[in-house]
């Protein structure tokens, strides 16, 4: 499992070229990127969402937006928060969160 998470983390860091443009003083946002089953459920690979205080709050937002299917992905998946694996709901989401599905294998 560690190798798969590390591989996705490396891919996430390498593909971090997302242009976000806006005028004036925009509200804080978090870039949420979805991989595999999470992308399938969300129907997209990434989106900008209003910033929240914690990963737990982000989970709530995602379940509200995408329903039970996303809840199942989040229950067994994990997050990369600014490139660091996190399963702690109290952690600040930073500026980028990657939603990773559960990984199988060894």
VEXDRENGU-743205 format. One line per field, with one value per atom (N, C-alpha, C): residue in one letter; chain; atom name; x, y, z. Coordinates in Angstrom, 2 decimals, decimal comma, always signed. Atoms other than C-alpha are relative to their C-alpha. Example, Ala and Ser with C-alpha at 12.3 -4.5 7.8 and 13.67 -1.06 7.14 Angstrom:
type	(A_A_A_S_S_S)
mol	(A_A_A_A_A_A)
atom	(N_CA_C_N_CA_C)
X	(+0,89_+12,30_+0,90_-0,82_+13,67_-0,77)
Y	(-1,19_-4,50_+1,20_-1,19_-1,06_+1,09)
Z	(+0,00_+7,80_+0,00_-0,06_+7,14_+0,73)
This chain:
type	(X_X_X_X_X_X_X_X_X_X_X_X_X_X_X_X_X_X_X_X_X_X_X_X_X_X_X_X_X_X_X_X_X_X_X_X_X_X_X_X_X_X_X_X_X_X_X_X_X_X_X_X_X_X_X_X_X_X_X_X_X_X_X_X_X_X_X_X_X_X_X_X_X_X_X_X_X_X_X_X_X_X_X_X_X_X_X_X_X_X_X_X_X_X_X_X_X_X_X_X_X_X_X_X_X_X_X_X_X_X_X_X_X_X_X_X_X_X_X_X_X_X_X_X_X_X_X_X_X_X_X_X_X_X_X_X_X_X_X_X_X_X_X_X_X_X_X_X_X_X_X_X_X_X_X_X_X_X_X_X_X_X_X_X_X_X_X_X_X_X_X_X_X_X_X_X_X_X_X_X_X_X_X_X_X_X_X_X_X_X_X_X_X_X_X_X_X_X_X_X_X_X_X_X_X_X_X_X_X_X_X_X_X_X_X_X_X_X_X_X_X_X_X_X_X_X_X_X_X_X_X_X_X_X_X_X_X_X_X_X_X_X_X_X_X_X_X_X_X_X_X_X_X_X_X_X_X_X_X_X_X_X_X_X_X_X_X_X_X_X_X_X_X_X_X_X_X_X_X_X_X_X_X_X_X_X_X_X_X_X_X_X_X_X_X_X_X_X_X_X_X_X_X_X_X_X_X_X_X_X_X_X_X_X_X_X_X_X)
mol	(A_A_A_A_A_A_A_A_A_A_A_A_A_A_A_A_A_A_A_A_A_A_A_A_A_A_A_A_A_A_A_A_A_A_A_A_A_A_A_A_A_A_A_A_A_A_A_A_A_A_A_A_A_A_A_A_A_A_A_A_A_A_A_A_A_A_A_A_A_A_A_A_A_A_A_A_A_A_A_A_A_A_A_A_A_A_A_A_A_A_A_A_A_A_A_A_A_A_A_A_A_A_A_A_A_A_A_A_A_A_A_A_A_A_A_A_A_A_A_A_A_A_A_A_A_A_A_A_A_A_A_A_A_A_A_A_A_A_A_A_A_A_A_A_A_A_A_A_A_A_A_A_A_A_A_A_A_A_A_A_A_A_A_A_A_A_A_A_A_A_A_A_A_A_A_A_A_A_A_A_A_A_A_A_A_A_A_A_A_A_A_A_A_A_A_A_A_A_A_A_A_A_A_A_A_A_A_A_A_A_A_A_A_A_A_A_A_A_A_A_A_A_A_A_A_A_A_A_A_A_A_A_A_A_A_A_A_A_A_A_A_A_A_A_A_A_A_A_A_A_A_A_A_A_A_A_A_A_A_A_A_A_A_A_A_A_A_A_A_A_A_A_A_A_A_A_A_A_A_A_A_A_A_A_A_A_A_A_A_A_A_A_A_A_A_A_A_A_A_A_A_A_A_A_A_A_A_A_A_A_A_A_A_A_A_A_A_A)
atom	(N_CA_C_N_CA_C_N_CA_C_N_CA_C_N_CA_C_N_CA_C_N_CA_C_N_CA_C_N_CA_C_N_CA_C_N_CA_C_N_CA_C_N_CA_C_N_CA_C_N_CA_C_N_CA_C_N_CA_C_N_CA_C_N_CA_C_N_CA_C_N_CA_C_N_CA_C_N_CA_C_N_CA_C_N_CA_C_N_CA_C_N_CA_C_N_CA_C_N_CA_C_N_CA_C_N_CA_C_N_CA_C_N_CA_C_N_CA_C_N_CA_C_N_CA_C_N_CA_C_N_CA_C_N_CA_C_N_CA_C_N_CA_C_N_CA_C_N_CA_C_N_CA_C_N_CA_C_N_CA_C_N_CA_C_N_CA_C_N_CA_C_N_CA_C_N_CA_C_N_CA_C_N_CA_C_N_CA_C_N_CA_C_N_CA_C_N_CA_C_N_CA_C_N_CA_C_N_CA_C_N_CA_C_N_CA_C_N_CA_C_N_CA_C_N_CA_C_N_CA_C_N_CA_C_N_CA_C_N_CA_C_N_CA_C_N_CA_C_N_CA_C_N_CA_C_N_CA_C_N_CA_C_N_CA_C_N_CA_C_N_CA_C_N_CA_C_N_CA_C_N_CA_C_N_CA_C_N_CA_C_N_CA_C_N_CA_C_N_CA_C_N_CA_C_N_CA_C_N_CA_C_N_CA_C_N_CA_C_N_CA_C_N_CA_C_N_CA_C_N_CA_C_N_CA_C_N_CA_C_N_CA_C_N_CA_C_N_CA_C_N_CA_C_N_CA_C_N_CA_C_N_CA_C_N_CA_C_N_CA_C)
X	(+0,82_+0,00_+0,87_-0,87_+2,82_+0,59_-0,57_+4,36_-1,03_+1,05_+1,03_-0,28_+0,25_+0,42_+1,17_-1,18_+3,99_-0,01_+0,05_+3,50_-1,02_+1,01_+0,31_+0,48_-0,53_+2,00_+1,00_-0,97_+4,84_-0,70_+0,77_+2,34_-0,67_+0,69_+0,44_+0,96_-0,99_+3,59_+0,42_-0,44_+4,69_-1,06_+1,06_+1,28_-0,66_+0,54_+0,82_-0,09_+0,05_+0,55_-1,46_+1,39_-2,98_-0,06_+0,09_-3,64_-1,32_+1,19_-6,08_+0,06_-0,03_-6,99_-1,23_+1,12_-9,22_+0,38_-0,26_-9,58_-0,38_+0,33_-9,62_+0,42_-0,33_-9,50_-1,00_+0,87_-11,00_-0,01_+0,10_-12,21_+0,99_-0,93_-9,76_-0,66_+0,49_-10,12_+0,99_-0,86_-8,74_-0,22_+0,07_-7,92_-0,16_+0,25_-9,43_+0,16_-0,24_-8,11_-0,45_+0,58_-9,82_+0,72_-0,66_-8,18_-0,88_+0,66_-9,68_-1,48_+1,41_-12,99_-0,54_+0,44_-13,14_-0,32_+0,25_-12,92_-1,27_+1,20_-15,58_-1,25_+1,15_-17,96_-0,23_+0,12_-17,24_-0,33_+0,24_-17,50_+0,98_-1,04_-14,36_+1,31_-1,31_-10,66_+0,45_-0,37_-10,41_-1,04_+0,85_-12,31_+0,51_-0,30_-11,83_-1,24_+1,09_-13,95_+0,36_-0,29_-14,30_+0,82_-0,85_-11,67_-0,82_+0,61_-12,71_+1,09_-0,97_-11,04_+0,72_-0,62_-10,31_-0,34_+0,25_-10,14_-1,37_+1,31_-13,19_-1,13_+1,01_-15,17_-0,03_-0,04_-13,99_-0,72_+0,71_-15,22_-1,51_+1,44_-18,64_-0,50_+0,37_-18,74_-0,08_-0,03_-17,80_-1,16_+1,13_-20,42_-1,31_+1,19_-23,03_-0,15_+0,02_-22,09_-0,23_-0,04_-21,66_-0,67_+0,82_-23,67_+0,74_-0,47_-23,25_+1,18_-1,13_-20,91_+1,32_-1,22_-18,36_+0,28_-0,19_-18,92_+0,72_-0,67_-17,88_+1,47_-1,39_-14,73_+0,80_-0,70_-13,80_+0,20_-0,09_-14,44_+1,23_-1,13_-11,68_+1,20_-1,09_-9,53_+0,84_-0,83_-7,06_+0,16_-0,22_-6,00_+1,49_-1,31_-2,80_-0,29_+0,21_-2,79_+1,30_-1,22_-0,29_+1,15_-1,01_+1,56_+0,35_-0,29_+1,52_-1,23_+1,11_-0,64_-0,60_+0,68_-3,24_-1,32_+1,29_-6,11_-0,62_+0,47_-6,64_-1,03_+1,06_-9,95_+0,28_-0,25_-8,60_+1,06_-1,07_-5,79_-0,57_+0,36_-6,00_+0,19_-0,13_-6,61_+1,04_-1,01_-3,99_-0,59_+0,45_-4,23_-0,36_+0,29_-4,43_-0,24_+0,32_-6,08_-0,26_+0,23_-5,87_-0,81_+0,86_-8,67_+0,40_-0,53_-7,20_-0,93_+0,81_-9,20_+0,82_-0,77_-8,26_+0,88_-0,91_-5,30_+0,05_-0,10_-5,09_+1,42_-1,30_-2,03_+0,98_-0,95_+1,15_+1,16)
Y	(-1,18_+0,00_+1,25_-1,16_+2,41_+0,38_-0,29_+2,09_+0,66_-0,57_+2,85_+1,44_-1,37_+5,92_+0,90_-0,78_+7,10_+0,30_-0,21_+6,65_+1,07_-1,02_+8,69_+1,35_-1,26_+11,32_+0,60_-0,50_+11,59_+0,54_-0,47_+11,89_+1,33_-1,23_+14,57_+1,18_-1,08_+16,62_+0,38_-0,27_+16,26_+0,73_-0,57_+17,26_+1,19_-1,10_+20,30_+1,30_-1,20_+22,71_+0,33_-0,38_+24,01_+1,51_-1,46_+27,60_+0,43_-0,55_+29,45_+1,49_-1,44_+32,92_+0,62_-0,72_+35,53_+1,45_-1,42_+39,24_+0,44_-0,54_+41,24_-0,93_+0,82_+39,67_-1,13_+1,17_+36,23_-0,64_+0,73_+34,20_-1,16_+1,13_+31,51_-1,27_+1,24_+28,23_-1,13_+1,17_+24,72_-0,76_+0,81_+22,76_-1,44_+1,40_+19,29_-0,79_+0,86_+16,67_-1,40_+1,33_+13,31_-1,03_+1,09_+10,03_-1,24_+1,30_+6,73_+0,07_+0,07_+5,93_+1,36_-1,32_+9,40_+0,89_-0,78_+11,00_-0,49_+0,58_+8,64_+0,52_-0,46_+9,62_+1,49_-1,46_+13,35_+0,42_-0,33_+13,24_+1,03_-0,96_+15,35_-0,41_+0,31_+15,18_+1,02_-1,02_+18,43_+1,09_-1,17_+21,45_+0,88_-0,95_+24,56_+0,12_-0,14_+24,67_+1,10_-0,98_+27,35_-0,67_+0,54_+26,86_-0,37_+0,44_+24,99_-0,12_+0,00_+24,73_-1,33_+1,29_+21,00_-1,01_+1,10_+17,81_-0,61_+0,52_+16,61_+0,83_-0,85_+19,61_-0,20_+0,26_+18,96_-1,30_+1,26_+15,37_+0,23_-0,30_+16,68_+0,70_-0,72_+19,05_-0,97_+0,94_+16,26_-0,99_+0,92_+13,87_+0,73_-0,79_+16,64_+0,19_-0,24_+17,33_-1,28_+1,19_+13,75_-1,24_+1,07_+11,55_-1,21_+1,23_+8,03_-0,64_+0,60_+6,90_+0,64_-0,67_+9,53_-0,37_+0,39_+8,64_-1,35_+1,31_+5,05_+0,14_-0,21_+6,22_+0,61_-0,70_+8,55_-0,87_+0,86_+5,89_-0,91_+0,93_+3,66_+0,60_-0,65_+6,12_+0,86_-0,91_+8,75_+1,31_-1,31_+12,31_+0,30_-0,64_+13,96_+1,48_-1,41_+17,40_+0,73_-0,66_+19,60_-0,98_+1,01_+16,42_-0,95_+0,85_+14,73_-0,85_+0,90_+11,66_+0,36_-0,32_+12,43_-0,75_+0,61_+10,53_+0,66_-0,70_+13,03_+1,06_-0,95_+14,89_+1,40_-1,32_+17,75_+0,80_-0,69_+18,60_+1,10_-1,08_+21,88_-0,52_+0,52_+21,16_+0,71_-0,68_+23,64_+0,55_-0,56_+24,76_-1,06_+1,08_+21,37_-1,29_+1,29_+18,12_-0,98_+1,07_+14,94_-1,08_+1,04_+12,44_-1,32_+1,27_+8,96_-1,15_+1,17_+5,73_-0,98_+1,04_+2,70_-0,73_+0,73_+0,82_-1,45_+1,43_-2,96_-0,45_+0,57_-5,12_+0,26_-0,10_-5,07_+0,77)
Z	(+0,00_+0,00_+0,00_-0,07_+0,82_-1,34_+1,32_-2,64_-0,91_+0,85_-4,35_+0,39_-0,46_-2,20_-0,39_+0,37_-2,83_-1,50_+1,44_-6,59_-0,36_+0,27_-6,57_+0,50_-0,53_-4,39_-0,97_+0,97_-6,90_-1,23_+1,15_-9,75_+0,33_-0,40_-7,83_+0,02_-0,05_-7,27_-1,41_+1,37_-10,91_-0,81_+0,83_-12,30_+0,66_-0,77_-10,10_-0,79_+0,84_-13,04_-0,32_+0,17_-12,58_+0,07_+0,02_-13,57_+0,60_-0,62_-11,38_-0,19_+0,23_-12,47_+0,61_-0,56_-10,97_+0,17_-0,16_-10,56_+1,40_-1,31_-7,37_+1,12_-1,17_-3,94_+0,11_-0,01_-4,35_+1,39_-1,25_-1,40_-0,03_-0,04_-0,24_-0,54_+0,56_-2,07_+0,26_-0,06_-1,97_-1,31_+1,21_-5,12_+0,43_-0,33_-4,78_-1,29_+1,17_-7,19_+0,35_-0,21_-7,58_-0,85_+0,71_-8,56_+0,02_+0,14_-9,78_+0,40_-0,39_-8,02_+0,46_-0,45_-6,47_-1,20_+1,22_-9,94_-0,70_+0,61_-11,22_+0,71_-0,77_-8,42_-0,19_+0,13_-8,73_-1,43_+1,39_-12,51_-0,54_+0,40_-12,79_+0,65_-0,56_-12,07_+1,04_-0,99_-10,08_+0,02_-0,11_-8,86_+1,12_-1,07_-6,76_+0,88_-0,97_-3,61_+0,99_-1,05_-0,96_+1,11_-1,06_+1,74_+1,22_-1,26_+4,88_+1,04_-1,09_+8,27_+0,20_-0,28_+8,31_-1,09_+0,92_+6,27_+0,30_-0,37_+8,21_-0,60_+0,63_+6,99_-1,52_+1,44_+3,44_-0,32_+0,20_+3,73_+0,00_-0,08_+4,77_-1,26_+1,23_+1,80_-1,17_+1,12_-0,61_+0,05_-0,14_+0,78_-0,32_+0,31_+0,57_-1,50_+1,45_-3,06_-0,81_+0,84_-4,29_+0,60_-0,57_-1,90_+0,55_-0,65_-0,58_-0,72_+0,74_-3,36_+0,43_-0,46_-2,29_+1,45_-1,41_+1,37_+0,07_+0,01_+0,55_-0,39_+0,41_-1,26_+1,15_-1,07_+1,61_+1,24_-1,19_+4,28_-0,05_+0,09_+2,94_-0,72_+0,71_+0,99_+0,92_-0,78_+2,08_-0,76_+0,59_+1,33_-0,05_+0,02_+0,23_+0,21_-0,31_+1,82_-0,29_+0,46_+0,02_-0,14_+0,29_-0,95_+1,13_-1,15_+2,49_+0,31_-0,30_+3,21_+1,36_-1,26_+5,87_+0,10_-0,29_+7,43_+1,23_-1,20_+10,26_-0,38_+0,31_+10,10_+0,51_-0,59_+12,21_-0,77_+0,75_+9,78_-0,91_+0,92_+7,84_-1,43_+1,36_+4,14_-0,86_+0,80_+2,93_-1,28_+1,28_-0,69_-1,03_+0,93_-2,43_+0,76_-0,59_-1,43_-1,13_+0,96_-3,50_+0,70_-0,55_-2,84_-0,64_+0,50_-3,16_+0,39_-0,32_-3,36_+0,82_-0,69_-1,30_-1,01_+0,86_-2,75_+0,44_-0,29_-2,97_-0,27_+0,27_-3,00_+1,13_-1,07_-1,04_-0,36)
